[in-house]
Amino acid sequence: MGFIPIAAPNNYYMNKPTNPTILFNKPYVDERVVESIRQVILAGKLSGDGVVCHEVEEQLKQLFNIKHVLLTTSCTHALEMAMMMLDLKPGDEVIVPSFTFVSTANAVLHAGGIPVFCEINPHTFTMDVNDVERKITSKTKALFPVHYAGVSAEMDEILELARKHRLVVVEDAAQGVNAKYKGKYLGGIGDIGAYSFHDTKNYVSGEGGALVTNNEHYARRGEILREKGTNRSNFLRGEVDKYTWVDCGSSYVLSDILAAVLKSQLEEIKEIQTRRREIHNLYVSGLNDLGQKEKLRLPIIPGYCESNYHIFCILLRDEAERNRALAKLKERGVRTTFHYVPLHSSPYALKELGTKNIQLPVTDEVAGTLLRLPIYPHLTDEEVRFVIEQVHEVLKD
Ligand SMILES: *Cc1c(COP(=O)(O)O)cnc(C)c1O
């Protein structure tokens, strides 16, 4: 690729100069980001929902064939907005996988609902549709699938359940930007979707996200919630002659400075995806022998998915071996990480949601054995081969 990396070189954070460290992640940035930000500063308008935000929103609509895109300060905030739109009453339930980032469950709680934790499918690590069906009650108001690693949840089955029980479907597509399910871009398949442009994701603004929807009503409500509960967006379009407080909202508009960072990334959206796919394929072919010997399990991308290769993860034989591999790889200069402490067994859920007796064996198994390897465009082929070699060494005995 023709970019000039301005991120720190891979050995930047090392303690010993002779032991190069392969970092777990590096955001994709190049010199053009600096120019992009400069232009916003020179134009003199640094707040949000300005010219650059609008440009990026238009671009995202085109790219992902989604009618409405509202940039937000984070995916967490987009998820909170989505849950606010459900107008939950006390006791209302929303079904979420336990195997997800905390933001999914926090959003339900902030909106006054109860997150009900469901099991995951052992192959894709997304919602187990049979378990979801078992957990639907008269209190259930929405299903909250999470697309893990860039691999889609089983959306047809989820949408069918939602239709049958009259539920809203909100997609946590934080990791699903530019990935597809049966030819459709993630985020725009359910009623509302949320993207993340956090530093650790595929396309970044630093901190940032988007609420996406094909539903006009949710889009209008989103504009209001995002602008402190005012109809300022209607005012700016000349639809009303003054703006005022019309809903209970907050401040979720993305600054144009951060939108400019995202804009420079979107220019290379294809290249970023291609490089991630190449790294994914190098890992698959380099680790395949260990898969055949059943020393580890490689990730599965079902035929109905087009991944964005956000995460490359392997499953090891048990938790002790995973923890040992993580520590040994670190000694050998390769930074890896686990994912996630299941929410139903987290201190907060145990204390506040009484989740002690919830049994989610697949979730526990996956969370206990999963190891994420470095995957980002700055990673070179040699570095990937080095990681593959080290994994072989660590799993030798
Ligand atoms: C990263 C992530 C989020 C949060 O995204 P932010 O933009 O950092 O708020 C939410 N859900 C999932 C599944 C994520 O991976």
Ligand as a Chemical Component Dictionary entry (heavy atoms), coordinates in Angstrom:
data_LIG
# 
_chem_comp.id                   LIG 
_chem_comp.type                 NON-POLYMER 
_chem_comp.pdbx_formal_charge   0 
_chem_comp.three_letter_code    LIG 
# 
loop_
_chem_comp_atom.comp_id 
_chem_comp_atom.atom_id 
_chem_comp_atom.alt_atom_id 
_chem_comp_atom.type_symbol 
_chem_comp_atom.charge 
_chem_comp_atom.model_Cartn_x 
_chem_comp_atom.model_Cartn_y 
_chem_comp_atom.model_Cartn_z 
_chem_comp_atom.pdbx_ordinal 
LIG C1 C1 C 0 -15.783 -1.680 20.487 1  
LIG C2 C2 C 0 -17.122 -2.164 20.820 2  
LIG C3 C3 C 0 -18.116 -1.328 21.379 3  
LIG C4 C4 C 0 -17.843 0.082  21.835 4  
LIG O1 O1 O 0 -17.386 0.929  20.852 5  
LIG P1 P1 P 0 -16.932 2.416  21.236 6  
LIG O2 O2 O 0 -16.930 3.145  19.931 7  
LIG O3 O3 O 0 -15.572 2.305  21.840 8  
LIG O4 O4 O 0 -17.924 2.977  22.180 9  
LIG C5 C5 C 0 -19.383 -1.846 21.579 10 
LIG N1 N1 N 0 -19.674 -3.125 21.275 11 
LIG C6 C6 C 0 -18.745 -3.963 20.757 12 
LIG C7 C7 C 0 -19.146 -5.370 20.412 13 
LIG C8 C8 C 0 -17.443 -3.513 20.528 14 
LIG O5 O5 O 0 -16.523 -4.355 20.032 15 
# 
loop_
_chem_comp_bond.comp_id 
_chem_comp_bond.atom_id_1 
_chem_comp_bond.atom_id_2 
_chem_comp_bond.value_order 
_chem_comp_bond.pdbx_ordinal 
LIG C1 C2 SING 1  
LIG C2 C3 SING 2  
LIG C2 C8 DOUB 3  
LIG C3 C4 SING 4  
LIG C3 C5 DOUB 5  
LIG C4 O1 SING 6  
LIG O1 P1 SING 7  
LIG P1 O2 DOUB 8  
LIG P1 O3 SING 9  
LIG P1 O4 SING 10 
LIG C5 N1 SING 11 
LIG N1 C6 DOUB 12 
LIG C6 C7 SING 13 
LIG C6 C8 SING 14 
LIG C8 O5 SING 15 
# 
